[in-house]
């Protein structure tokens, strides 16, 4: 969801009540380490946690090939701008064959690796709880990453408070957070079809291709990696504009190593890689 698809309105009375509940939950933790991606949800969570717990909060960003460099740099810049403590930790999920082989449970192994790293930092800093930014909108989705995180002790305070993504965008805008209208993002590995190996080279191609598309004016986009084929997803209403820039888009993506450049006429949508996955098609926001 982005404001383009669902216009953000003023926070409702219910949303404000949920925010108050979130503050109570965070206060109950005493101290917290937040898995911070720089997205709408984790930025909101970090800001509220810092407001409640002051210096007993640390936001940590996991840096690996599956996080676009500009996403990492934006997360660092926003943490500095918004004034909460922040660190970057290197993760090595590509070294895990369970992750690199790219099964439907890939995200489970990623989060297990992440929780190991975050657990070490939390112990060193004396922080009692590790929190992730999942919301009530994610309930019912197929999210093996959350399962892995929960099995290793993660908590989900936004969800516990009943906050939806719409609530968080509205509250974030009112709070003046730069993240309030950021398009939804996902790990770069979600651009690679299940069963096809995740490699640093493929992730780099995706990151550089999506960076070009954003610079070309397509803020919400996905570049799906199908070997020699780049499949571009932008919101349906943006497809004519994309076709109007076809020559420069083709040139840029071929320079990255793609042979063919295509546009998905169904437009940008969550979970398009699951459409071709074997077996039952799980619902997912990737």
Secondary structure, 3 states (H helix, E strand, C coil): CCCCCCCCCCCCHHHHHHHHHHHHHHHHHCCEEEECCCCHHHHHHHHHHHHHHCCCEEEEEEECCCCCHHHHHHHHHHHHHHCCCEEEEECCHHHCHHHHCCCCCHHHHHHHHHHHHHHHHHHHHCCCEEECCCCHHHCCCCCHHHHHHHHCCCECHHHHCCCCHHHHHHHHHHHCCCCCCCCCCCCHHHHECCCCCCCHHHHHHHHHHHHHHHHCCCCCEEEEEECCEEEEEECHHHHHHHHHCHHHHHHHHHHCCCCEEEECCCCCCCCHHHHHCCCCCCCCCC
